[in-house]
Amino acid sequence: MATTRPAPARTDGPTADDRIDTDVRLAVYRTMVECRTFETRAQELFFEGLVRGTTHLGVGQEAVAAGFAVAMRSDDYSFATYRGHNHALARGAPMAGLYAELFGRATGLMGGKGGSMHITSVEHHMMGSYAIVGAHLPIALGAAWSAQYRESGQVAVCFFGDGTTNIGAFHEALNMAAVWKAPVVFVCENNLYMEYTAISSVTAVEHPAADRASAYGLESIVIDGNDADEVYATARRVIGRARKGEGPSLVEAVTYRHGGHSRADAGKYRPEDEVKEWLARDPIPRARRRLEEAGVKAWALDEVEADAKAKVKAAEDEAKAAPEPAPETLETQVWTDGGSAWRTTPRGASRA
């Protein structure tokens, strides 16, 4: 069986950019810390029985969500997988609404109907988390085509896992995006595992996304997804290209989830030395060290972490106090007319 790799074999994207403004670095760091704090508590709340259904956490992968979000314009579009908490929070979705959605409460982002795997906040241009692997790549392309048609200057950024690269929709979306020169950036969050299977054991190329880019006339870009500076610098470059009409990009960000695929998975199939090595490359302490080297005081970074804990606690309390959805909402938002009554209309009768 093929073995997994502890680090990217090459980096074709820009290296860490020391010229990144300190305020930008702080914004990325703050976003990462808030995402980590939110999800760490979400895991605890799951085991306390408050979270309905399962959860797929992005603990360890925060630099990808944060780096891209800070580089995006407020009206750019985000599309994510079922591991989408970080992407929603990074785009500004409210913590209380996200917790309420996990709890199945009426004040949840989707009224408690979607749960962890379908996080959406159109107000913040977070256009959904998609439970069907690869389903959102053509949708992200459609959003990019719409922006291109309207000449709005918006860019769609689509995040997906390494397993998606073996799905037909991946190739179809990339091909059409390249043909149309659509303003879309495809970001593969390669955490080395497609659910419980090492991506290297079922893929013919070393880099499942980047090594296929040339088939569509795209640049091969592999970056360290645990390096917040490198992620941000890459995001700024490829989003800028898309906004200028220079077409799509495909970025492979090599990263690692600290836990299993979902809360039902202990992740014991991963070699212990591999896990240990990746935990040592945690993006948050790495970013903090760089900020301190750049002159940011430790107490200021401690305040960022304290603020994150306070925000998470307030959001949790608000979500816990929220009501359950009213029973009559069960049959709403099911069909195009907002209800299911038409399904029981007698044959031949008017549905007007």
C-alpha positions as CSV (number, residue, x, y, z in Angstrom):
1,M,0.0,0.0,0.0
2,A,1.2,3.5,-0.8
3,T,2.2,5.5,2.2
4,T,1.1,9.0,3.2
5,R,3.5,11.9,3.1
6,P,4.3,14.1,6.2
7,A,4.8,17.3,4.1
8,P,4.3,18.6,0.6
9,A,7.0,17.4,-1.8
10,R,7.3,20.8,-3.5
11,T,6.0,24.3,-3.3
12,D,5.1,26.0,-6.5
13,G,3.2,28.9,-5.0
14,P,4.8,31.9,-3.4
15,T,6.8,31.4,-0.2
16,A,5.9,33.2,3.1
17,D,5.8,36.9,2.3
18,D,7.5,39.0,5.0
19,R,6.0,42.1,3.4
20,I,2.5,41.0,4.4
21,D,1.2,43.8,6.6
22,T,1.1,43.0,10.3
23,D,-2.5,44.0,10.6
24,V,-3.3,41.4,7.9
25,R,-1.4,38.8,9.7
26,L,-3.2,39.6,12.9
27,A,-6.6,39.3,11.1
28,V,-5.6,35.9,9.8
29,Y,-4.4,34.8,13.2
30,R,-7.6,36.1,14.9
31,T,-9.7,34.2,12.4
32,M,-7.8,31.0,13.0
33,V,-8.0,31.3,16.7
34,E,-11.7,31.9,16.7
35,C,-12.3,28.9,14.3
36,R,-10.2,26.6,16.5
37,T,-11.9,27.8,19.7
38,F,-15.3,27.4,18.2
39,E,-14.7,23.9,16.9
40,T,-12.9,22.6,20.0
41,R,-16.0,23.6,22.0
42,A,-18.3,22.2,19.3
43,Q,-16.6,18.8,19.8
44,E,-17.2,19.0,23.5
45,L,-20.8,20.0,23.0
46,F,-21.3,17.0,20.7
47,F,-20.2,14.6,23.4
48,E,-22.5,16.5,25.8
49,G,-25.4,15.6,23.5
50,L,-26.3,19.1,22.3
51,V,-25.2,18.7,18.7
52,R,-27.7,17.0,16.5
53,G,-26.3,14.6,13.9
54,T,-22.6,14.3,13.2
55,T,-19.9,16.9,12.7
56,H,-16.8,17.1,10.5
57,L,-14.2,19.3,12.1
58,G,-11.5,21.3,10.5
59,V,-9.2,21.5,13.5
60,G,-5.7,21.8,12.1
61,Q,-6.8,23.2,8.7
62,E,-7.7,26.7,9.8
63,A,-5.0,28.5,7.8
64,V,-6.6,27.6,4.5
65,A,-10.0,29.1,5.5
66,A,-8.5,32.1,7.2
67,G,-5.9,32.9,4.6
68,F,-8.3,32.9,1.7
69,A,-11.1,34.7,3.6
70,V,-8.9,37.6,4.5
71,A,-7.7,37.9,0.9
72,M,-11.3,37.9,-0.5
73,R,-13.6,40.8,-1.1
74,S,-16.7,41.0,1.0
75,D,-18.9,40.1,-1.9
76,D,-16.8,37.2,-3.2
77,Y,-18.4,33.8,-3.0
78,S,-17.3,30.9,-0.8
79,F,-18.3,27.2,-1.4
80,A,-17.2,24.5,1.0
81,T,-17.6,20.8,1.8
82,Y,-19.4,19.3,4.8
83,R,-16.2,20.4,6.7
84,G,-17.4,24.0,6.4
85,H,-17.5,25.5,9.9
86,N,-14.2,27.3,9.5
87,H,-15.1,28.7,6.1
88,A,-18.4,30.1,7.4
89,L,-16.9,31.7,10.4
90,A,-14.0,33.1,8.4
91,R,-16.5,34.9,6.1
92,G,-18.3,36.5,9.1
93,A,-21.2,34.1,9.8
94,P,-22.3,34.6,13.4
95,M,-21.1,32.1,15.9
96,A,-24.4,32.0,17.7
97,G,-26.3,31.2,14.6
98,L,-23.8,28.5,13.7
99,Y,-24.0,26.9,17.2
100,A,-27.8,27.1,17.1
101,E,-27.8,25.3,13.7
102,L,-25.7,22.5,15.2
103,F,-28.2,22.3,18.1
104,G,-31.1,22.2,15.8
105,R,-32.6,25.5,17.1
106,A,-34.9,27.9,15.4
107,T,-32.3,30.7,15.4
108,G,-29.8,28.5,13.5
109,L,-28.4,29.8,10.2
110,M,-30.9,27.5,8.4
111,G,-33.5,27.5,11.1
112,G,-32.2,24.2,12.5
113,K,-32.9,22.2,9.4
114,G,-29.5,21.9,7.9
115,G,-27.2,20.9,10.7
116,S,-23.4,20.8,10.5
117,M,-23.1,19.5,7.0
118,H,-25.1,22.2,5.2
119,I,-23.9,25.5,6.7
120,T,-24.9,28.5,4.6
121,S,-25.0,32.2,5.1
122,V,-25.9,34.0,1.9
123,E,-25.7,37.3,3.7
124,H,-22.0,36.7,4.1
125,H,-21.6,35.2,0.6
126,M,-20.9,31.8,2.2
127,M,-22.9,29.9,-0.4
128,G,-23.2,26.6,1.3
129,S,-21.5,23.5,2.7
130,Y,-22.1,20.5,0.4
131,A,-22.5,17.0,1.8
132,I,-22.3,15.3,-1.7
133,V,-18.6,15.1,-2.6
134,G,-17.8,17.2,-5.6
135,A,-21.3,18.5,-6.1
136,H,-20.4,22.1,-5.4
137,L,-17.6,22.6,-8.0
138,P,-20.0,23.1,-10.9
139,I,-22.2,25.3,-8.7
140,A,-19.2,27.5,-7.9
141,L,-18.4,27.6,-11.6
142,G,-22.0,28.8,-12.2
143,A,-21.6,31.6,-9.6
144,A,-18.4,32.6,-11.3
145,W,-20.0,32.6,-14.7
146,S,-22.8,34.8,-13.3
147,A,-20.3,37.3,-12.0
148,Q,-18.5,37.3,-15.3
149,Y,-21.7,37.9,-17.2
150,R,-22.8,40.7,-14.8
151,E,-19.2,42.2,-14.9
152,S,-19.5,42.5,-11.1
153,G,-15.8,41.8,-10.4
154,Q,-16.7,39.0,-7.9
155,V,-14.7,35.8,-7.6
156,A,-15.9,32.4,-6.5
157,V,-13.6,30.4,-4.3
158,C,-14.4,26.7,-4.0
159,F,-12.9,24.5,-1.3
160,F,-12.9,20.7,-1.5
161,G,-11.1,17.7,-0.2
162,D,-8.4,15.5,-1.9
163,G,-10.9,12.8,-2.6
164,T,-12.9,15.1,-4.8
165,T,-10.1,15.1,-7.3
166,N,-11.2,11.5,-8.3
167,I,-14.8,12.6,-8.9
168,G,-16.0,13.5,-12.4
169,A,-17.4,16.9,-11.4
170,F,-13.9,18.0,-10.5
171,H,-12.7,17.5,-14.1
172,E,-15.9,18.8,-15.7
173,A,-15.8,22.0,-13.6
174,L,-12.1,22.6,-14.3
175,N,-12.5,22.1,-18.0
176,M,-15.4,24.5,-18.4
177,A,-13.8,27.1,-16.1
178,A,-10.7,27.1,-18.2
179,V,-12.7,27.3,-21.5
180,W,-14.7,30.2,-20.2
181,K,-11.8,31.8,-18.3
182,A,-14.2,32.1,-15.4
183,P,-13.3,34.0,-12.2
184,V,-13.1,31.0,-10.0
185,V,-10.4,29.6,-7.7
186,F,-10.5,25.9,-6.9
187,V,-8.8,25.1,-3.6
188,C,-8.0,21.5,-2.7
189,E,-7.6,21.0,1.0
190,N,-5.4,18.0,0.8
191,N,-5.4,16.5,4.3
192,L,-3.9,13.3,2.9
193,Y,-7.1,11.2,3.6
194,M,-10.3,10.7,1.7
195,E,-12.4,9.8,4.7
196,Y,-10.5,6.7,6.0
197,T,-8.4,6.0,2.9
198,A,-5.0,7.6,2.2
199,I,-5.4,9.5,-1.1
200,S,-2.0,8.3,-2.2
201,S,-3.2,4.7,-2.2
202,V,-5.9,5.3,-4.8
203,T,-4.5,8.1,-7.0
204,A,-2.0,7.7,-9.8
205,V,-0.2,11.0,-9.3
206,E,1.6,12.4,-6.3
207,H,-0.3,15.6,-6.0
208,P,-4.0,14.7,-6.7
209,A,-5.0,18.3,-7.7
210,A,-1.9,20.1,-8.8
211,D,-0.5,17.3,-11.0
212,R,-3.7,17.4,-13.0
213,A,-3.8,21.2,-13.5
214,S,-1.8,21.1,-16.8
215,A,-4.5,19.0,-18.4
216,Y,-6.7,22.1,-18.3
217,G,-3.9,24.6,-19.2
218,L,-3.6,25.7,-15.5
219,E,-0.5,26.4,-13.4
220,S,0.5,23.6,-11.0
221,I,0.3,25.2,-7.5
222,V,1.2,23.2,-4.4
223,I,1.4,25.2,-1.1
224,D,1.9,24.5,2.6
225,G,-1.6,24.7,3.8
226,N,-0.4,25.1,7.4
227,D,1.6,28.2,6.6
228,A,-0.9,31.1,7.0
229,D,1.4,33.6,5.3
230,E,1.9,31.3,2.3
231,V,-1.8,30.7,2.0
232,Y,-2.7,34.4,2.2
233,A,0.0,35.3,-0.4
234,T,-1.2,32.6,-2.7
235,A,-4.9,33.6,-2.2
236,R,-4.2,37.2,-2.9
237,R,-2.3,36.3,-6.2
238,V,-4.9,33.9,-7.6
239,I,-7.9,35.9,-6.6
240,G,-6.3,38.9,-8.1
241,R,-5.7,37.0,-11.4
242,A,-9.4,35.9,-11.5
243,R,-10.7,39.4,-10.8
244,K,-8.6,40.8,-13.6
245,G,-10.1,38.4,-16.1
246,E,-7.1,36.1,-16.3
247,G,-9.1,33.0,-15.6
248,P,-9.3,30.2,-13.0
249,S,-6.7,28.7,-10.7
250,L,-6.3,25.4,-9.0
251,V,-4.4,25.5,-5.7
252,E,-3.5,22.4,-3.7
253,A,-3.0,23.3,0.0
254,V,-1.4,20.4,1.8
255,T,-2.7,20.3,5.4
256,Y,-3.8,17.8,8.1
257,R,-6.9,17.4,10.2
258,H,-6.0,16.7,13.9
259,G,-8.9,14.4,14.4
260,G,-10.7,11.7,12.5
261,H,-12.9,12.2,9.5
262,S,-16.0,12.8,11.7
263,R,-16.9,12.5,15.3
264,A,-17.6,8.8,14.7
265,D,-14.0,8.2,13.6
266,A,-11.0,7.9,16.0
267,G,-8.6,8.1,13.2
268,K,-6.6,5.1,14.3
269,Y,-5.7,4.2,10.7
270,R,-3.1,7.0,10.6
271,P,0.5,6.2,11.7
272,E,1.3,7.6,15.1
273,D,4.6,9.2,13.8
274,E,2.7,10.9,11.0
275,V,0.1,12.4,13.4
276,K,2.9,13.5,15.8
277,E,4.8,15.3,13.0
278,W,1.8,17.1,11.7
279,L,0.7,18.2,15.2
280,A,4.1,19.8,15.5
281,R,3.3,21.8,12.3
282,D,0.1,23.3,13.8
283,P,-0.7,26.5,11.9
284,I,-1.7,28.5,14.9
285,P,1.4,28.4,17.1
286,R,3.4,28.8,13.9
287,A,1.6,32.0,13.0
288,R,1.9,33.3,16.6
289,R,5.7,32.8,16.6
290,R,6.0,34.8,13.4
291,L,3.9,37.6,14.8
292,E,6.0,37.8,17.9
293,E,9.1,37.8,15.7
294,A,7.5,40.7,13.8
295,G,7.2,42.7,17.1
296,V,3.7,41.9,18.2
297,K,3.6,41.6,22.0
298,A,2.7,38.3,23.6
299,W,0.0,40.0,25.7
300,A,-1.7,41.3,22.6
301,L,-1.9,37.8,21.2
302,D,-3.1,36.5,24.6
303,E,-5.9,39.0,24.3
304,V,-6.9,37.6,20.9
305,E,-7.2,34.2,22.4
306,A,-9.1,35.5,25.4
307,D,-11.5,37.4,23.2
308,A,-12.1,34.3,21.1
309,K,-13.0,32.3,24.2
310,A,-15.4,35.0,25.4
311,K,-17.1,35.2,21.9
312,V,-17.5,31.4,21.8
313,K,-19.0,31.3,25.4
314,A,-21.4,34.1,24.5
315,A,-22.5,32.4,21.3
316,E,-22.9,29.1,23.1
317,D,-25.1,30.6,25.8
318,E,-27.2,32.4,23.2
319,A,-27.7,29.2,21.1
320,K,-28.6,27.2,24.2
321,A,-31.3,29.7,25.1
322,A,-32.8,29.6,21.6
323,P,-36.2,27.9,21.1
324,E,-36.8,24.7,19.2
325,P,-38.2,25.1,15.7
326,A,-42.0,25.3,15.5
327,P,-43.6,22.0,14.3
328,E,-45.4,23.9,11.4
329,T,-42.0,24.7,9.8
330,L,-41.4,21.0,9.0
331,E,-43.2,21.2,5.7
332,T,-41.8,24.6,4.6
333,Q,-38.9,25.1,2.2
334,V,-39.4,21.6,0.9
335,W,-40.7,22.4,-2.6
336,T,-40.4,25.4,-4.9
337,D,-43.7,26.9,-3.6
338,G,-42.6,26.6,0.0
339,G,-44.8,23.7,1.0
340,S,-45.7,20.1,0.1
341,A,-49.5,20.6,-0.2
342,W,-49.5,20.3,-4.0
343,R,-48.3,16.7,-3.6
344,T,-51.7,15.8,-2.2
345,T,-53.8,17.8,-4.6
346,P,-56.5,15.4,-6.1
347,R,-55.8,14.5,-9.7
348,G,-57.5,16.9,-12.1
349,A,-58.0,19.6,-9.5
350,S,-56.4,23.0,-9.9
351,R,-53.2,23.7,-8.1
352,A,-53.6,27.4,-8.3
